[in-house]
Amino acid sequence: MRATAYGHHLPELGPRLAEPDEIDHHPATTVFLCRDKASGRAVGTMRIQTSAHGPLMLERSVELPPWLATRQRAEVTRLAVSVGANPLTKLCLMKASYLFCMSQRVQSMVIGARRESLIRNYQRLGFVDVFGAEATVPLAHTGGLPHRILSFDVAGAERAWAEQGHALYTFMVRTRHDDLRHERRLPACAAQAQLVRWADPLPFRAAGTDPA
């Protein structure tokens, strides 16, 4: 899933992602997989590393400001959605990351992003630039490619969405998705990892609404 999605934009990076890497084996890493409910085909994935066992991977390349470095934090990486997947797939992955961080008492999420479309998606949820909109940082785990660093206040998100009348408040907070489930497993490729799986997001919608 990763190799196909990233290889579409960065052909030189795709083959490297066909196998698990160091962070997949990290004891604070959780891997997420989104499957199409009808076919079982993988349509999306991401992973989250929390700071429960030390600094995040991103912190090998950049020193976070004290207001962020002193919080319980998590880094979202390897977000990938297959070409032609339901548009709600990425949004469900983002909701899963939020629910997971809430369950782990993570206070802030941190990401490195390059593509403007992805940055806009994160900003729509409430992510903000850590070092300013024009600042980029080369990240070692991406081959030195420059990224903007953004953070998200997990602890204050629900209140902020409610106060703003945010368009995604109902979806992110008020809608129950039974197919977003957490299964503790021990994959052969990562003895200390957890695998989180859920079904295709197409059926998910609040009463009286239609999926966009």
C-alpha positions in Angstrom: 0.0 0.0 0.0 2.8 2.4 0.9 5.0 1.5 -2.0 2.2 1.9 -4.5 1.0 5.3 -3.1 4.3 6.9 -2.5 5.8 5.5 -5.7 3.1 7.3 -7.7 4.7 10.6 -6.7 8.2 9.6 -5.8 9.3 6.6 -7.9 12.7 6.4 -6.2 11.1 6.1 -2.8 8.4 3.5 -3.6 10.6 0.3 -3.6 12.1 1.3 -0.2 8.6 1.3 1.3 7.7 -2.2 0.2 9.3 -3.6 3.4 8.9 -2.7 7.1 11.5 -0.1 8.4 13.0 0.6 11.8 10.0 2.6 13.1 7.6 -0.2 12.2 9.4 -2.3 14.7 9.4 0.4 17.4 7.5 -0.5 20.6 5.6 2.8 20.5 4.4 2.4 16.9 0.9 1.5 15.8 0.2 0.6 12.2 -3.3 1.3 10.7 -4.8 -0.5 7.7 -8.0 0.5 6.0 -9.7 -2.3 4.0 -12.6 -2.2 1.6 -15.4 -4.0 3.3 -16.7 -5.8 0.2 -13.4 -7.0 -1.3 -11.0 -7.0 1.6 -8.5 -5.0 -0.5 -6.3 -2.5 1.4 -7.2 1.0 0.4 -5.4 3.1 3.0 -2.8 3.0 5.7 -0.8 5.2 8.2 1.2 4.7 11.3 1.6 6.6 14.6 4.6 6.7 16.9 4.0 8.1 20.3 6.6 9.6 22.6 5.9 7.0 25.3 9.3 5.4 24.6 11.4 8.4 23.8 11.7 11.1 21.1 9.8 10.9 17.8 11.5 10.0 14.6 11.0 13.6 13.4 12.9 14.8 16.4 16.1 13.3 15.0 16.1 16.0 12.4 14.5 19.0 14.2 14.3 20.4 17.7 10.7 21.1 18.7 10.0 24.2 20.7 9.6 23.6 24.5 5.8 24.1 24.4 5.5 21.1 22.2 8.5 19.0 23.2 7.3 18.8 26.8 3.8 17.5 25.9 2.8 13.8 25.3 3.0 13.7 21.5 2.7 11.5 18.5 3.9 11.6 15.0 1.8 10.5 12.0 3.7 9.1 9.1 3.3 6.9 6.0 -0.2 8.1 5.3 -1.2 6.5 2.0 -4.5 6.1 0.2 -4.9 4.1 -3.0 -5.7 5.9 -6.2 -9.5 5.9 -6.8 -10.3 5.1 -3.2 -13.5 6.5 -1.6 -12.8 10.2 -0.7 -13.8 9.4 2.9 -10.9 7.0 3.3 -8.4 9.7 4.2 -10.8 11.4 6.5 -11.5 8.1 8.3 -7.8 7.6 8.7 -7.5 11.1 10.3 -10.4 10.3 12.6 -8.8 7.1 13.6 -5.6 8.9 14.4 -7.5 11.4 16.6 -9.4 8.6 18.5 -6.2 6.6 19.0 -4.4 9.7 20.4 -7.3 10.4 22.7 -7.2 6.8 24.0 -3.4 7.0 24.5 -3.6 10.4 26.3 -1.5 12.1 23.6 -1.8 15.8 23.9 -0.4 16.9 20.5 0.1 15.3 17.1 3.1 16.3 15.0 3.6 15.8 11.2 6.0 16.7 8.4 4.2 17.4 5.2 5.3 18.4 1.7 2.3 18.4 -0.7 0.2 21.5 -0.5 -3.0 19.5 -0.9 -2.1 17.3 2.1 -1.1 20.4 4.2 -4.5 22.0 3.4 -6.3 18.8 4.6 -4.4 18.9 7.9 -5.0 22.7 8.3 -8.7 22.1 7.7 -8.7 19.8 10.8 -6.8 22.4 12.9 -3.1 21.7 12.4 -0.9 24.8 12.5 2.7 25.4 11.4 5.2 25.0 14.2 7.9 27.2 12.7 5.9 29.3 10.3 4.3 28.8 6.9 7.5 29.5 4.9 9.8 27.3 7.0 10.8 23.9 5.9 13.0 21.3 7.5 14.9 18.4 5.8 13.9 15.2 7.5 16.4 12.4 7.5 13.8 9.6 7.5 12.5 10.9 4.2 15.8 11.1 2.4 16.4 14.7 3.4 13.4 16.1 1.6 12.2 19.4 3.0 8.9 19.3 5.0 6.7 21.8 6.8 6.2 20.9 10.4 2.7 21.1 11.7 1.1 20.3 15.1 -2.4 19.6 16.3 -3.8 20.1 19.8 -5.5 16.8 20.5 -6.5 17.7 24.0 -8.3 20.9 23.0 -9.7 19.7 19.6 -13.2 18.9 20.6 -13.8 22.2 22.3 -12.2 24.1 19.4 -14.3 22.3 16.8 -17.5 23.0 18.8 -16.8 26.7 19.4 -15.9 27.2 15.7 -19.0 25.3 14.5 -16.5 23.3 12.5 -17.9 21.4 9.5 -16.2 18.2 10.6 -17.3 18.4 14.3 -20.2 16.0 13.9 -18.2 13.5 11.9 -15.1 13.6 14.1 -16.9 13.7 17.5 -20.6 13.0 17.4 -20.8 10.2 14.9 -20.1 6.6 16.1 -18.3 4.4 13.6 -18.5 0.8 14.8 -16.1 -0.4 12.1 -13.3 1.8 13.6 -12.0 -0.9 15.9 -8.8 -1.5 17.7 -7.3 -5.0 17.6 -4.1 -5.7 19.5 -2.0 -8.1 17.4 1.6 -9.1 16.9 2.4 -9.0 13.2 5.4 -11.2 12.2 7.1 -8.1 10.7 7.0 -6.1 14.0 6.8 -8.1 17.2 6.1 -5.0 19.3 3.7 -3.3 16.9 -0.1 -3.1 17.0 -2.2 -3.5 13.9 -5.4 -1.4 13.7 -7.9 -2.4 11.0 -11.2 -1.1 10.0 -13.6 -1.4 7.1 -14.3 0.8 4.1 -15.7 4.2 5.2 -18.5 4.4 2.5 -21.3 3.3 4.8 -20.3 5.7 7.6 -22.5 8.8 7.9 -24.5 10.5 10.5 -28.2 10.2 10.5 -29.8 12.6 8.0 -26.6 13.2 6.0 -25.0 12.0 2.9 -21.3 11.2 2.3 -19.6 14.0 0.4 
